[in-house]
Amino acid sequence: MKQQSPTLTIDATQAAGKVSPLHYGLMTEEINYSYDGGLYAELIRNRAFLDDTKSPAHWSAVGGASLALDTAQPVNPVLTMSLRIEAATVGAGVANAGYWGFPIKPNTRYKSSFFARGSAGSLTLALQSRDGKTVYAKATVPGLTEGWKQHGVTLTTGKVAPTTDAVFTITVSKPGTLWLSLVSLFPPTWKNRPNGLRPDLMQMLVELKPAFLRFPGGNYLEGNTIATRFDWKKTIGPISERPGHPCPWGYRSTDGMGLLEFLLWSEDMGAEPVLGVYAGYSLRGEFVKPGPDLEPYIQDTLDEIEYVTGPVTSKWGARRAKDGREKPFPLRYVEVGNEDFFDRSGSYDGRFAQFYDAIKKTYPHLKVISTVGNEQPASKRVTSRRPDVLDEHYYRKAADFIRDSPTHFERYDRKGPEIFVGEWAAHEDVAPWTPPSRNLPATPSMKAALGDAAFMTAMERHSDFVTMQCYAPLLVNVNPGGRQWRPDLIGYDALKSYGAPSYYALKLFSTSVGDELLKVSLTRAPLLASVTRQSKSGKIFLKYVNPGEAPQSVAIQLQGVKSIKPKATVTTLAAPPDETNSMESPTKVKPKTTTISGIKPEFIYNFPPHSITLISLETR
């Protein structure tokens, strides 16, 4: 007897709920050289000579010069270290290795600034090959003085072949002693913003059409210790006034990506900020007791919210204006901490309550997010207050997402707090936190993308109360030593970037979504599908995941549509599970779009094996 095909029934009679307009967004933190060496466009590594207190990391001598770190006569109280260069010959100096090289492109302007003092004549700045045989661009800076002076110059390439085989050098015109501090070099940035972002990565993020950006983390928010948390007041103002701090992922952050840069990044993507605030717990177990000890951190949060949203007549709104932005930013969500279920002290309930009360007293319209959700034991959750939103994190095998997604959110109370899936990602088989994961590519394969898509159908089916969700981590520098965690959505080196199959899966979902939920059911197969509709146009978006090895023929029934156009657009992401993208093959796995005919209220579609499919239907 021939086995019957699965039947997918879409009830278009009426909307089953409203899709949250914030459902698809992005999460970010400093990991995998996501900011420094990634999205933040600064090209000089260890620009303030603070990465290592014993030696000038990532800097090397040129022409027999002698290098030493120097704490005497600093530029200011923040830039406490300088590099002293003893140059015995003309052409001696120093070279910076960059973040695994420099992105040399033809006909491109690179803007450099630096503090210098000394008696070594004029300086030549150059971008050149590592062996020194090819100079891609250079410029001269005259007039060294005995006291510190900031200089600025532009280096411009000509008709050169793109390469990362480059170093940045500063050399002298006569023997002498030279001191340098805060040496910076920027290529063209997104919207040509000073202290700006890398255009190719921004373009990939903008194309996802994110509705929100959760920042600054993540573990990066907490820091390993209280002293090394993300201290937002130290990340605003000129970069010469930002000391930077150790990142919990094993390297130092410049804090070039400060609070204002995060807010502008959100705005440039058309996204709204979801602000994470430090809540008195750090990764190595340090915590602040609820009560008077916590009050300074609460005041810090109130100041931060005022910096984001306050008028220029307020103290911190005035500071924002001084930093170059008069208009306040929008803000609706504030998250208190990050993954506080790791806090063994049991203090989060008390800490959250104290933050919640203070925020609501001054900003009653803000929604306050708890970092402990339903995926955690009840003993870890907040009980003394009712959070507006619960943040849940899921890092699971693709097979586990596929198995669990048909029913995962069915057990939730739709009248309970909003759900924010603030971090999630599927991995193939090896857990990201185990050593064997280090031997795998930084970005995931199609197998993981199928798990990601399965989970996205579950979240989208419940997007009336799963109001926000975001994949994590977002970015990874794929050079050796650049990665601390996998899988990651977007990979890059100094010059190029690419999206993983999961990037294209997310893009397929986030760029084709309606504002109404339609009820969907499936017989004879697990429900790995979601359906939304644009209320104004009647356009229906059907997303379907077939993780199996065989094609899946599905009878699709639309109930309650007055009319339907006979042609539909189909976008398919399909590939064998082990296929992936890479720097060498950046689009090996990518979606393909076709048009199909013969569409009626009842039609059959054959979903390919190992596929993620979007069918866009024009209905009334």
N, C-alpha and C positions, 0 to 999 in steps of 0.2 A: 504493500500500500504506500502510495506516494505521500511523503511527509508534507503537511501544510506549511505554507510560508508564515512567518510572523506577521501580525497585523498591527500597524501603528495607527491609533485613532486620535485625531486632534479635534477637540471640542472648541469650535470657533463661534459658538452661539453667543457666548459672553466671556469677558475677561475673568480669569480666575484670581487675578491680583495685579498689583502694579509692580513693574520692575523698578528697583531702586536706580535712580539716575547716577548713583555713585558706585554701581556694582563693580565695574572694572577699573582698577587702579594699579599703582606701582608702589613697591616698598624699597627702601634704599638704606644702606649703611656703608661705612668704610670697611670693606672686606675684599680680598682678591684684587687690591689696588683699584678699587672702583672709582675713587675720587682722585687721589694722587696717583699718577700713572694711568689714569682712565678718563672719566668724564671731565674732571677739572683739568683745564687745558695747559696748565703750567708744565713746561718741559724740563726744567732744571730739577734734578734730584738732590735733596739735601741743600736747598737754596740758602738756608740760614745757618748751616753748619752745626745743627743741633741734633742730628741723628745719632751721633756717637760722640761722647765726651772725650774720647781718647785719640781719635784720628778723624781726618776729614773724609768720611765715607763717601764713595762714589766720585771723588775728586782725585786726580793724579797729576804728578809734575810733568811739565813740558820743558825740554831743552836744558835739563839738569838743574832745574830750580829746586829749592828746599822749601817744604811746606810744613806748617805747624799751626795748630789751633791756638787762639790768643783770646784771653778774657779781659785783658787790659784795655782801657779806653773803648768801651762798647759804644755802638751807635745810640742806643737808648736802653732803658731798663728791661725791655723785652728782647731785643736782639743782643743777647749777652755774649755771643761768640762771634769772632771774626777769623778769617783765614789769613795768616801772614805768609807772604811769598818772598823768599830771598832769591833774586834773579841775578846771577853772575854774568850773564851774557845777553846780548840783544836777541829777542825772540823767545826767551825763556818765559815760563808762565805756568798756567794750570789748565786742566781739561776736565770737563764734566761728562760722565757716561750717559746721563739721561735715564729715563725709564726704559732700559733695554734698547738704547739707541734714540735717535731723533727722527721725526717724520719729515724727511726731505721731499719737497714737492716742487715742481717747476713754477717759476713766476709767482713766488709766494713771499709775503712780507712777514718777518718775525720781529716782534718788538721786545727789546731787552731793556731792563733797568737794573741798577746795582748801586750800592754804596761803595766808595773807594776813598782811600787816602794813601799818601806815600810820595816817593821821590824816584819813580822809575819811568819818567817821561810820559809819552802818550801810550794809549793801550789799543791793541787790535783785537777785536772780537770776531770770531769766525765759526762757522759750521763747516766741518771738514770730515773727510773719511777717517776711519780709525787709524789707518797707516799714515795719514798726513799727506798723501800724494794728491788728493783732490780737494779743492776748496769750493764749497757750494755757494757760500755767501760770506761777506766780511764787511766790517765797518770800523772806523777809527774814532777813538774818543780822546781828545786832547785835554790838557789842563788839570793834571792831578794836583791836589793841594795837601798840606800837612794835616788839615782837619777833614772830618768826614763830609763828603758831598755826594748827593745822589745824581746819577747820570742816566740818560736815556738815549737809545739809538735804535735804528731799524736796520736789519739785515735782509737783503732781498736776493732771492735766487733767480737764475736765468733759466735757460732751456736745459734742465737737468733731468735725469731719469729718477723716478721715485725710488727711495731707498730708506732703510733704517740704519745703514752702515755709516754712522756719523757720531761725532763728539762735538761739544761746544768748547772752544778755547778762548782764553784771555791771555795775551802775551804783551811784553813790554818793549818799548823802543830803545831803552838804554838800561844798563845794569842799575840795580837799586832794590829798595824794599817796597812792597805793595801790600796793603791790607784790603780785603774784600768782605762785604757783608750783604746778605739778602740779594743774591744774584738771581734774576728772573728772566725767563724767555717765554713769550707767548706766540703761538701761531694765530692765524685768523680764528675767531671764536663765533659761536652762535649769536646771531644778531649783532655781531661786533661789540659785544659787551666787554668792557675792561674787566680783568680778573674773571674771564668767562669760561664757557663750556665748549667741549669738543663737538664740532658740527655734525660729523657722521653719526656719532652715538646719539646726539640729540634728535637727529632726523629719525632714527630707528624708534626712539621712544615716542616721539610725536605721532608717528604712524600707528601706534597702538591705541591712540585716542584715549589716554587715561583720564578718568574723572577726578582722581585724587592722587596725591603723593604722600605716603607715610614717611616721615623723617624725624630725627637723624638716625634712627635705629630702633630695635636691634641692639645687640651686645655693645655696639659703639656708643649708644646712649649711656649705658651703665658704667662702662670702663671696667678694668680689672679691679680697681680700687676706687674709693670715693674721690681721691685726689686726681685720678685719671679719667673721671667721667667726662661726658660732653658738657663742658661748662660754657653755656651759650654766650655769656657776657665777654668771654675771652675770644670769641670768634667774630666779633663785629668791628667795624672801623677799618682803617687802612691795614694792609697786610703787614706793614712794619710794626703794627701794634698787636699782632696776633702771635703768641708764643708757640702755638701748636702743642700737641700732647701725645703720649704713647697710645697707640691704638691696641685694643685687646687681641688683634689678630697678628701681632708680632712685628709691627713696624710703626714708625712715627707718622702721625698725621700733621700736615702743615696748618690745618684749619683754614686753608684758603677757601674751602667750601664751608662758609659760616652760615649763621642763621639767615641773613639777608639773601645770600646766594641760593639757599634752599627755597626761600619764598619766591624769588625771581624765576628759579627753575620751574616751580609749580605753575606760575603764571604763564611762562613761555610755552608750556604744553597745553594751556587751557584747562589745567587741573586745579583743584583746591587743596590747600594743605591739611594734612592730618598730623597734628603736632604731638610728638612724643616728648614728655617732660621727665626729668630725672626724679625718681620717687624715693630715694634713700636706700637703695640696695645696689651693690656692685658684685661682679661675677665671682670674686674670690671669697665671698661670704660677709664682707663688711656691710653693716646696715645701720641706719639711724633709727633710734627708738621713737615710736610715736610719742607726741607730747611736745614739750618745749624744745627738745633737741631738733625736732623736725621743722620747726617754724621758719628758720632761715631758708630752707629749701622750698618751702611753700611760698614764701615771699618772692623767691627767685622765679618761681613759676608764674605768679601773678605779674611780676615785672615783664616776663617773657611774653605773656599774652598781651600786655599793654604795648610792648614793642611791635607786635604783629598787628594789632587791631586799633590801637589808641590814636586819638587825634593828635595833631602836632602841638596842641596846647598841654598835653600830658607830658610827664617827665620822659617816659620811654618812647612815646610817639615823637617827641622832639628829637630824641637821639636817633630814631629811625630817619627822620627828615635830615638831620645832620649827616647821616651816612648816605644820603642821596635819594631817599624815597619819602616823599611827603604823603602820598595817598596810602591809607591803611589797606591791609590785605584782608580778604574774607577768612573767617575761621568758624567752623561749626563743631569740630571734634577735637578733643584733647585726650591723649592716652597717658595714663598714670603709670609710668615705668615700662618694663619689658620683661616678659616671661618670669614674673615674680613667683611662679610655682616652684622655682629652684631655690627660693629663700627658705632655708631650714629653720629659721628663727620663728616662723609663724607670725611675723609682724605685718604682713601685707594688709590684712583686713583693717588693722588700726591705721596704718599709713594711708591706705586708700581713702578711708573715711575722713581723715583729716584734710587730705587734698580735695576730696569731693565737696566737703562743706565749704571750704574756702573759695573754691572755684565757683560753686553755685551761688554763694553770697554776693560775689562781685560780678559774675557773668552768668546769670541764671539761664540764659538761652543756650549755653554751650552744653554739648553732650559729652559725658565723661566716660571713658573706656576703661574697663578692668582688663588686666593682662592675663587673668585666669578664667578660662572658659569651661564649657561643658565637657571638653575632652579630658579634663583633669579631675582627680578625685574630689568629692564634695568637701572634704576636709580642707582643701586648698583654696576654695572659692570664697569670695567676699559675701558675708552675710549681714553685716551691720548696716549696710546701705544697699540700695538696689541700683546697680550700675545701669547706665543707659545702654551700654553696649558691652558685649563680651568678645574679647580677642582670642581666637583659637588658632593653633599652629599644627600643621600636618606635614610631616616628611615621611613618606611611605613608599613601599614598593609599588610599581605600576600595577602589578597583579592585585595588590590589596585595594588600591583605589577602584579598579575595575569591579572587583567583587563587592565592595561596600557601597559604591556610589548609587545603585538603584534605590537603596532604602536609607541611606545615612541620615538625612535630615528629617525623615518622616517621624521620628520619635521626638522632635523638638516641639516646644510650645510656641506656636506662632504669635501668641500674645506676650511672650516673655521678652527679655531684652533683645535688642538687635544683635545680630551675629556679624562679626568682622573676622573673616579668615585672613589674618594679617600676615601670615607666612605659610606657604605651602609649596610643595614640589614633589613630583614622582621621581624615584630613581629606579634603575633597571633591576638590580638584585642586591648589590653590595651597598650596605648602609654608608651614608656620607661621612659619618663620624668614626668609621673604622679605618685602620691603616691600609687595607687593600684598596680602598677607594682612591688612594693617591696614584695608583697605577692606571686609572681609567682617564679618558679624555675629560677635559674641564666641562664641556657642554654635553647634554644628554643625547641619546639616540632616539629613533622613532618609537622604540619600545616604551620609553619614558613618556614621550609625547602622547601616546595612546592612553596611558594612565592619567596624564594631566587633563586630557580632553574629557575622559570619563568623569573625573571629579568636577570639571567645569559644568558639565550638563547637570550634575546634582546641585551645584551652587546656583546655577541659573534658574533651575526649576523652582527654587525656593528664594529667589532674589527679592521677594517682597519683605523677607525678614533677614536673609543673608545680604545685608545692605552694601557691604564692601568686601572685596577680596583682592589679594595681590600675591603673585609668585615671588619666591625668594630663593637664593640671591639673584639679583638682576644682572650683574656685570662681573666679568672676570678678565684679567690680563693673562693671556695664555702663555706668556713667556715662562721659561723655567724659573721657579721661585715666586711666580706671580699669584698662584692660586692657593687658597687655604681651605676651600670648600667647593664641593660639586654636588649636584649639577647646577649649572648657571645658564641664564637665558641668552646672553649676548657675550661673545668672545671677541678679543681684539689684541693687536700688538700696537706699536707706536704709530703705525701707518694705516692699517686696514682693520675692518670689523666684519662680523657675520652673525646671523641669527641661527640658533639651534632649531631643530624641528619643533621644539616646544614653543619657540618664539612665534613661528608661523601658526601653530595651533592657537595660541593666545590671540594673535592678531585676527585670525578667522572669527573667533568668538567676540572679541571686544569691539570690532568695527561693524558688526552686523547684529544688532540687538534692538528689539522694539521697546516700547514703554508699557506693554501689557503682557501678562503671562497667560498662556493658553493651557488648559488642562490636556495632558497627553498620557496615553496608556499604550502598553505593548503586550501582546500575547505571544507565548511560546519563545520568549527570549528576554534576557535581562534588560531593564529600561536604562539604556545609555543614550538618552536623547533629551532634548529640551526644545521648547517652541515658544517664541515670543512674537508679538505683532505690533506694528506701528499703528496707533489708533487713528491717525489722520489719513494715512494712505491706504490702510488695510493690508500692507505688505507683511507677509508671514515669513519668519526665519526658522527653518527646521534644521537643527544640528543633530547629527547622528554619528555614533562611534561604533565601528565594527573592528574589535581587536583580534578577531579570529583569523585562522589560516585560509578559510574558504570565503568566497563571495556570499553575501547574504541578500536574498531576494525578499523584499518587504512590501506588503500591501499597505498603502497609505490611504487612509480615509479622512476626509475633511468634512466635518459636520457643521452646518450652520452658515456656510458661505453662500452669498447670493449669486456670485459669479466668480470665475477664475480664468485668467489668461492661459491660453494653451501652451505657452512657452515659459520655461523657468530657467533661472541661472543656477548652475551647480559649481561649487568650488570644492575641490577635493585635495586633501593632503594624504598621500598614500605612499608607502615604501616598506620594504622588508624591515623587521624590527631592529636589526643590528645596523642599519644604515644611519648615517649622521652627516652633519655639516662640519666644516673645519676651515682653517685659514686657506688651505690648499684647494678645497672644494666647498666654497661658501654657500652654494645654492643647490647642492646635490639633492636635497630633500626640500621641496617647496611646493606650494599649492598650484593647481591648474584649474582654470575656469572654462567651462563649456556651457552651451545652451542645449536644453532638451525640449522636445515637443511632445504633443499628445497628452498634456496635463489636463486632468479632470478632477472632480471632487473625489474620485477613487482612481488611483493609478498604482502601478508597481514600479519600484525602483530597485536596481541591483547594486548594493553597496560593495565596493571592492574589498578584498582582504586587507587587514592592517590599515584601515582608513579612518579619516575624520572628514565628514562631509557636511557642507552647508548647502541647503536647497532654499532658494529665495523665490517665494510664490507671490504673484500679484493677484490679490483677491479683493472682493467687495462683500 
